[in-house]
């Protein structure tokens, strides 16, 4: 991920009900960047990316208590996988 792109994000599965066809399970973690996440279901990535973009560029969501986190679910209502996006603080160089 290039430094210009924004903050580093981690997507961690915090809940999974039913049968996830991609095999995601609680505790799975993915690094989110300007490229698709290796091993993450494309549908989950498409759902997460708009929220990830906000966090990557310093935004926050008024309904979240922690401005560095956001909770997002995949679009399968029968077998939901819930991810927590976490923005890591930028390390200042120099």
C-alpha positions as CSV (number, residue, x, y, z in Angstrom):
1,X,0.0,0.0,0.0
2,X,1.4,3.4,-0.9
3,X,1.8,6.0,1.7
4,X,-0.3,8.4,-0.3
5,X,-3.3,6.1,-0.2
6,X,-4.1,6.7,3.4
7,X,-4.2,4.9,6.8
8,X,-3.7,1.2,7.1
9,X,-6.9,-0.7,7.9
10,X,-7.5,-4.2,9.3
11,X,-10.8,-6.0,8.8
12,X,-11.4,-8.6,11.4
13,X,-14.4,-11.0,11.5
14,X,-16.2,-10.5,14.8
15,X,-19.3,-12.5,14.1
16,X,-20.4,-15.3,11.6
17,X,-23.7,-17.0,11.6
18,X,-24.9,-19.8,9.3
19,X,-22.5,-21.1,6.6
20,X,-20.2,-18.7,4.9
21,X,-19.5,-19.9,1.4
22,X,-16.1,-18.2,1.5
23,X,-15.2,-20.0,4.7
24,X,-14.8,-16.8,6.8
25,X,-14.8,-17.4,10.6
26,X,-14.5,-15.3,13.7
27,X,-10.9,-14.1,14.2
28,X,-10.0,-14.0,10.5
29,X,-8.1,-10.8,9.6
30,X,-7.4,-9.0,6.4
31,X,-5.4,-5.9,5.5
32,X,-7.5,-3.5,3.6
33,X,-5.9,-1.2,1.0
34,X,-6.4,0.1,-2.5
35,X,-6.3,-3.5,-3.8
36,X,-8.7,-6.3,-3.1
37,X,-7.9,-8.3,0.0
38,X,-6.3,-11.6,-0.6
39,X,-8.6,-14.4,0.6
40,X,-11.6,-12.1,1.3
41,X,-14.9,-12.9,-0.5
42,X,-15.5,-10.3,-3.2
43,X,-19.0,-9.6,-2.0
44,X,-17.7,-8.8,1.5
45,X,-14.9,-6.6,0.0
46,X,-17.5,-4.7,-2.1
47,X,-19.6,-4.1,1.1
48,X,-16.6,-3.0,3.2
49,X,-14.8,-0.8,0.7
50,X,-17.0,2.4,0.9
51,X,-16.6,2.4,4.7
52,X,-12.9,1.6,4.4
53,X,-12.4,4.5,2.1
54,X,-13.8,6.9,4.6
55,X,-11.5,5.6,7.4
56,X,-8.5,5.5,5.1
57,X,-8.8,9.2,4.5
58,X,-9.4,10.3,8.0
59,X,-13.2,10.3,8.1
60,X,-15.4,8.9,10.8
61,X,-18.9,7.7,11.3
62,X,-21.2,9.5,13.8
63,X,-22.9,6.3,15.0
64,X,-19.6,4.6,16.0
65,X,-18.2,5.3,19.5
66,X,-14.6,4.9,18.3
67,X,-13.7,7.2,15.4
68,X,-11.0,4.6,14.3
69,X,-13.5,1.7,13.9
70,X,-16.5,0.8,11.9
71,X,-18.7,-2.4,11.9
72,X,-19.9,-3.7,8.5
73,X,-21.7,-6.8,7.5
74,X,-21.5,-8.8,4.3
75,X,-24.6,-8.7,2.1
76,X,-25.8,-12.3,2.8
77,X,-28.8,-11.9,5.2
78,X,-29.1,-15.7,5.8
79,X,-25.4,-16.2,6.6
80,X,-24.1,-12.8,7.8
81,X,-20.4,-12.3,8.4
82,X,-19.7,-9.1,10.4
83,X,-16.4,-7.3,10.1
84,X,-14.8,-4.7,12.3
85,X,-12.7,-2.2,10.3
86,X,-9.9,-0.7,12.4
87,X,-7.8,2.3,11.3
88,X,-4.2,2.1,12.6
89,X,-2.7,5.4,13.5
90,X,-0.2,6.7,11.0
91,X,3.4,6.6,12.1
92,X,5.2,9.9,11.5
93,X,8.4,9.6,9.7
94,X,11.4,11.6,10.7
